C-alpha cells in the first residue's frame, strides 16, 4: 500500500474512532487519560461482551509500549547526534557493539522522560499531570514557529535574492501572512498556559508549565553555548 494511501486510511480510521467515542460517551465524560478505554468499556457492557474489555486493554497496553519504544528510539538520535558533534559528551555518540543502537542516548532519554513524568505528577492528579505534559509540549513545539514568523517579517527588509521564488502579492502580503501566523502562534502558546476548569491548583499548574518549558529550552541553550565556548577555547 502506498504511503499516501496509508496516511489517508489512518486519518479515516482516526475520524471514525473519534465519532464512535463521542457516540458512546457524553463529551463531559471524555478525558485525555482514559477516554478511549472508558468508551470501549461502556460499549462492550451495552453489547453484553464485557470479557472483550480485557483483550482490548491488552492490545492498548501493547500499542502504548510499542509507541513509546518507537518514539524513544527515534528521538534518542537527537542526543546521539549531539554526542557525535560534541555538543554533549562523546559518550552519547557510542553505539552498542551488538545491537547497533545508541544505547547511552536511549537510556538518558528514558530517564529524563521518567523524571519529567514524575515531576509533573508532584502535587497533582494523573489528569493534571497529563494536561501539564500536553501544555508543555505545545509551548515548546510552537516557540520555534515564533522565530520562524519573525524571521519572515524581518527578511522582507532585505534585497530579494536572485533566483528566489517571490511570494505572491509581494512583501506586503508576506508580512501580513507572517503576522497572522505569529499572532496565531502566540495565542496558541498563551491558551496552552491556561489550566482546565477542573484543575484544583491553577497557579501551581501554570508554574509547572512555565518551569518545565524553561528547563527544556534553557537546557538546550546551555548545551549549545557550552559547546560553542569549548570550541573557541
C-alpha positions in Angstrom: 0.0 0.0 0.0 1.5 3.4 -0.9 2.4 5.8 1.9 -0.3 8.3 0.8 -3.0 5.6 0.9 -1.8 4.5 4.4 -2.0 8.1 5.6 -5.5 8.5 4.2 -6.6 5.3 5.8 -5.2 6.3 9.1 -7.0 9.6 9.1 -10.3 8.0 8.2 -9.8 5.4 11.0 -9.0 8.1 13.5 -12.1 10.1 12.5 -14.3 7.0 12.7 -12.9 6.1 16.1 -13.5 9.7 17.4 -17.1 9.7 16.1 -17.7 6.3 17.8 -16.2 7.6 21.0 -18.4 10.7 21.0 -21.5 8.5 20.3 -20.7 6.1 23.2 -19.9 8.7 25.8 -21.1 12.2 26.5 -18.4 14.8 25.9 -18.3 15.7 29.6 -17.1 12.2 30.4 -14.3 12.0 27.9 -10.8 12.8 29.2 -7.4 12.7 27.7 -6.2 9.9 30.1 -8.9 7.2 29.8 -11.5 8.4 27.3 -10.9 5.6 24.8 -10.8 2.9 27.4 -13.9 4.2 29.1 -15.8 4.3 25.8 -14.7 0.7 25.0 -15.9 -0.5 28.4 -19.3 1.2 28.0 -19.9 -0.1 24.5 -18.9 -3.7 25.5 -21.2 -3.6 28.5 -24.1 -2.5 26.3 -23.4 -5.3 23.9 -23.0 -7.9 26.7 -19.4 -8.5 25.8 -17.6 -7.4 28.9 -14.9 -10.0 28.5 -13.6 -8.3 25.4 -12.5 -5.3 27.5 -9.6 -7.4 28.9 -8.4 -8.3 25.4 -8.7 -4.7 24.1 -6.9 -3.4 27.2 -4.1 -5.8 26.5 -3.8 -4.6 22.9 -3.9 -1.0 24.2 -1.1 -1.7 26.5 1.0 -3.3 23.7 0.2 -0.4 21.5 1.4 2.1 24.1 4.6 0.1 24.7 5.3 -0.1 21.0 4.6 3.6 20.5 6.8 4.6 23.4 9.6 2.3 22.2 9.3 3.7 18.6 9.3 7.3 19.9 12.1 6.7 22.3 14.3 5.0 19.7 13.8 7.8 17.1 14.0 10.9 19.3 17.0 9.5 21.1 19.0 10.1 18.0 19.0 13.8 18.9 21.3 13.4 21.9 23.2 10.7 19.9 24.0 13.2 17.1 24.7 15.9 19.7 27.3 13.5 21.2 28.9 12.9 17.8 29.1 16.6 17.1 30.5 17.1 20.7 27.7 19.3 21.9 27.1 16.7 24.5 29.8 14.4 26.0 31.1 12.0 23.4 29.7 9.0 25.3 26.3 9.9 23.9 27.6 9.1 20.4 28.5 5.5 21.4 26.8 2.6 19.6 26.1 -0.8 21.1 28.5 -3.3 19.8 25.9 -6.0 19.2 22.6 -4.2 18.5 24.0 -1.1 16.8 21.8 1.3 18.8 22.8 4.5 20.6 22.2 2.8 24.0 23.6 5.6 26.2 21.4 8.2 24.5 18.4 5.9 24.8 19.0 5.3 28.5 19.5 9.1 29.1 16.4 9.9 27.1 14.3 7.3 29.0 15.5 8.5 32.4 14.8 12.1 31.5 11.3 11.2 30.4 10.6 9.4 33.6 11.8 12.3 35.6 9.6 14.7 33.7 6.6 12.4 34.2 7.3 12.1 38.0 7.8 15.8 38.4 4.6 16.6 36.5 2.6 14.5 39.0 4.0 16.2 42.1 1.1 17.7 44.0 -1.4 16.8 41.2 -3.6 14.1 39.8 -2.9 11.9 36.8 -5.2 14.0 34.7 -3.4 17.2 35.8 -0.1 15.6 35.0 -1.3 14.6 31.6 -2.6 18.2 30.9 0.7 19.6 32.1 2.7 17.4 29.7 0.4 18.3 26.8 0.6 22.0 27.5 4.4 21.8 27.9 4.7 20.0 24.6 2.5 22.6 22.8 4.5 25.6 24.2 7.9 24.1 23.4 6.7 23.0 20.0 5.4 26.4 19.0 8.3 28.5 20.2 10.4 27.8 17.1 7.4 29.0 14.9 7.5 32.3 16.7 11.1 32.8 15.5 10.2 31.5 12.1 7.4 34.1 11.5 9.6 36.8 13.0 12.4 35.9 10.6 10.0 36.0 7.7 8.9 39.5 8.6 12.5 40.7 9.2 13.7 39.2 5.9 11.3 41.4 3.9 13.7 44.3 4.6 16.5 42.6 2.7 17.0 42.7 -1.1 15.2 39.8 -2.9 17.8 37.1 -3.7 18.5 36.3 -7.4 16.8 33.1 -8.4 14.4 33.1 -5.4 10.7 32.4 -5.6 8.8 35.6 -4.9 5.8 35.4 -2.6 2.5 36.1 -4.4 1.5 39.6 -3.6 5.0 40.8 -2.7 6.3 42.0 0.6 3.1 43.4 1.9 1.3 40.0 1.6 4.3 38.2 3.1 4.3 40.4 6.1 0.6 40.1 6.5 0.6 36.3 6.4 3.6 36.1 8.7 1.9 38.4 11.1 -1.3 36.3 11.1 0.9 33.2 11.7 2.8 35.0 14.5 -0.4 36.1 16.3 -2.0 32.7 16.0 1.2 31.0 17.4 1.4 33.4 20.3 -2.3 32.9 21.0 -1.8 29.2 21.0 1.0 29.4 23.5 -1.0 31.7 25.8 -4.0 29.4 25.7 -1.8 26.4 26.4 -0.8 28.1 29.6 -4.4 28.4 30.8 -5.2 25.4 33.1 -8.5 23.5 32.6 -11.5 24.3 34.7 -11.3 21.1 36.8 -7.7 21.9 37.8 -7.7 22.4 41.6 -4.3 24.2 41.8 -4.3 26.6 38.8 -1.4 28.7 40.0 0.8 25.6 40.6 -0.2 24.2 37.1 0.9 27.4 35.4 4.1 27.5 37.3 4.8 23.9 36.3 4.3 24.6 32.7 6.5 27.7 32.7 9.2 26.0 34.8 9.3 22.8 32.7 9.4 24.8 29.5 12.2 27.0 30.8 14.2 23.9 31.8 13.8 22.3 28.4 14.6 25.5 26.4 17.3 26.6 28.9 18.9 23.1 28.9 19.2 23.1 25.1 20.6 26.7 25.1 23.1 25.7 27.8 24.3 22.7 25.9 24.7 24.8 22.7 26.5 27.7 24.4 28.8 25.3 26.4 29.8 23.5 23.2 30.4 26.9 21.4 32.6 28.1 24.3 34.6 24.9 24.3 35.3 25.2 20.6 36.5 28.8 21.0 38.9 27.8 23.8 
